[in-house]
Amino acid sequence: MSTTLLPGFRASKRRIFVSYHHHGDSAYYDEFARLSAATCVVIQDNSVEYEVESDNADYVIRAIRECYITGSSCTVVLCGAQTPWRKLVDWEIKATLDKQHGLIGINLPTNPLTAQGKYTVPDRLHDNIESGYAAWLQWADLATGPNVLTQIIQAATAKSVALIKNSRPLLTRNE
C-alpha cells in the first residue's frame, strides 16, 4: 500500500522535549533548535526551574510530566560538562521514563573525556543507554543531515519499555 500524501497535506513534525544545563549549554540548545526545526517541534525552551517554583521533587516531576513531557514523543538530553549534576535534568529524565517516552542523549563538544576514556552523563541516562533503551549520539552526528534526528527519534520511540531503568534515587541538589 502506498503512503502518498494528498496535495497540500504535510506530515506532522515530531514534538520533542529538550533537557539541558541552561547556564552552560544554551548556545548548543539554540543550535539544536535551529538544526531540528525542519523535522521537530521543540515544546520546551524555558527552564523548568523558573517556570515551576518549588523544591518539592514529586511536585516538580509531576509538573514536568503533565505540563512539558505530555504531548512529546521523546526527550533529548544535551550532555555538556555540567549536565550530569543538574537535578532538574535528572528529574526531566525521570519524568520522561515515567511516561515511557523515547530518550536520546547527545554528547556536546563541551563534555570532556574522563581518565577512563568515557564521557560523563547523567546517571539515569547512563542506566538507560546501558540497558539499550536510550539512544546516544555525538553532536557532530547531527551535521550529517536532517534525517539523522528523525531516524534516531523513530528508533528511540520504538524501544521496548521493558528496557527502562528508572529506580535511582533522585538528585536532590545541584553539585
C-alpha positions in Angstrom: 0.0 0.0 0.0 1.4 3.4 -1.0 1.7 6.2 1.6 1.5 9.1 -0.8 0.3 12.3 0.8 -2.5 14.3 -0.6 -1.6 17.6 -2.3 -1.4 20.3 0.3 -1.1 17.8 3.2 2.0 17.9 5.3 3.2 15.2 7.7 3.2 16.4 11.2 6.5 17.1 12.9 7.6 15.2 15.9 7.2 17.0 19.2 10.3 16.7 21.4 11.3 17.9 24.9 14.9 19.1 25.3 16.7 18.9 28.6 20.0 20.7 29.2 22.0 22.8 31.6 20.6 26.2 30.8 23.5 28.3 32.0 26.2 26.2 30.4 24.8 24.8 27.2 22.2 27.4 25.9 24.2 28.1 22.7 24.0 24.4 21.9 20.3 24.3 22.6 19.8 27.3 20.3 21.7 25.5 17.5 19.9 22.2 18.2 16.5 24.0 17.9 17.7 25.6 14.6 19.0 22.2 13.2 15.9 20.3 14.2 13.3 23.0 13.1 12.6 21.2 9.8 11.7 17.9 11.4 10.7 18.6 15.0 8.8 21.0 17.2 10.7 21.7 20.4 8.0 22.0 23.0 10.1 23.3 25.9 12.5 26.2 25.6 12.4 27.8 29.0 14.0 26.4 32.1 11.6 24.4 34.2 13.5 25.8 37.2 12.0 29.3 36.5 8.6 28.1 35.5 7.9 25.7 38.4 8.8 27.4 41.6 9.2 24.6 44.1 11.9 22.4 45.7 9.4 19.5 46.2 10.8 16.9 43.8 7.5 15.0 43.5 5.6 18.1 42.7 8.1 19.3 40.1 8.3 15.9 38.4 4.5 15.8 38.2 4.5 19.3 36.7 7.2 18.3 34.2 5.3 15.2 33.2 2.0 16.9 32.9 2.9 20.3 31.5 6.1 19.6 29.4 6.6 15.9 28.6 2.9 15.2 27.8 2.4 15.8 24.1 6.0 14.9 23.1 7.3 11.6 21.8 10.7 11.7 23.3 13.2 13.7 25.3 16.6 14.8 24.0 19.2 15.4 26.7 22.1 17.7 25.6 25.1 16.4 27.6 27.7 19.1 28.4 30.3 19.3 31.1 27.9 20.2 34.0 24.8 18.3 32.8 25.2 15.2 35.0 25.0 17.2 38.2 21.9 19.2 37.4 18.9 18.0 39.5 16.3 19.3 37.0 17.9 17.3 34.2 17.7 14.2 36.3 14.0 15.0 37.2 13.2 15.6 33.5 14.8 12.2 32.5 12.8 10.5 35.3 9.5 12.2 34.1 10.3 11.0 30.5 10.8 7.5 31.7 7.7 7.6 33.8 5.8 8.4 30.6 7.6 5.7 28.8 8.7 8.2 26.1 11.8 7.8 24.0 15.1 9.0 25.4 18.1 10.3 23.4 21.4 11.6 24.8 23.5 13.9 22.6 27.1 14.4 23.7 28.2 18.0 23.3 31.8 19.1 22.4 32.0 20.7 25.9 31.8 17.3 27.6 35.4 16.1 28.2 36.5 12.5 28.3 37.3 11.1 31.7 40.7 9.5 32.5 39.0 6.2 31.6 38.2 7.5 28.1 34.4 7.8 28.7 32.0 10.8 28.7 30.2 11.8 31.9 26.5 11.7 31.5 23.6 11.8 34.0 23.4 8.5 35.8 19.7 7.9 34.9 20.5 8.5 31.3 23.6 6.2 31.5 21.5 3.4 33.0 19.2 3.6 30.0 22.0 3.8 27.5 23.5 0.6 29.1 20.1 -1.2 29.1 19.6 -0.3 25.4 16.6 1.9 26.0 18.2 5.3 25.3 20.0 6.3 22.1 23.4 8.0 22.3 25.0 10.1 19.6 27.7 12.7 19.2 26.9 16.4 18.4 28.7 16.0 15.1 26.3 13.3 14.0 23.6 15.9 13.7 25.5 17.6 10.9 25.3 14.5 8.7 21.8 15.5 7.5 18.2 16.3 8.7 17.1 12.7 8.5 19.5 11.6 11.2 17.5 13.1 14.1 14.2 11.8 12.6 15.7 8.2 12.4 17.1 8.4 15.9 13.7 9.6 17.3 11.9 6.8 15.4 14.3 4.2 16.8 14.1 5.7 20.4 10.3 5.7 20.5 10.1 2.1 19.2 12.2 0.6 22.0 10.7 -1.9 24.4 9.6 -0.2 27.7 10.8 -3.3 29.4 14.4 -1.9 29.0 13.6 1.2 31.1 15.8 1.6 34.2 14.3 4.3 36.5 15.0 3.2 40.0 17.8 5.5 41.1 17.2 8.0 43.9 16.6 11.5 42.6 19.3 14.1 42.7 18.3 16.5 45.5 20.7 19.3 44.7 22.9 20.7 42.0 26.6 19.9 42.6 
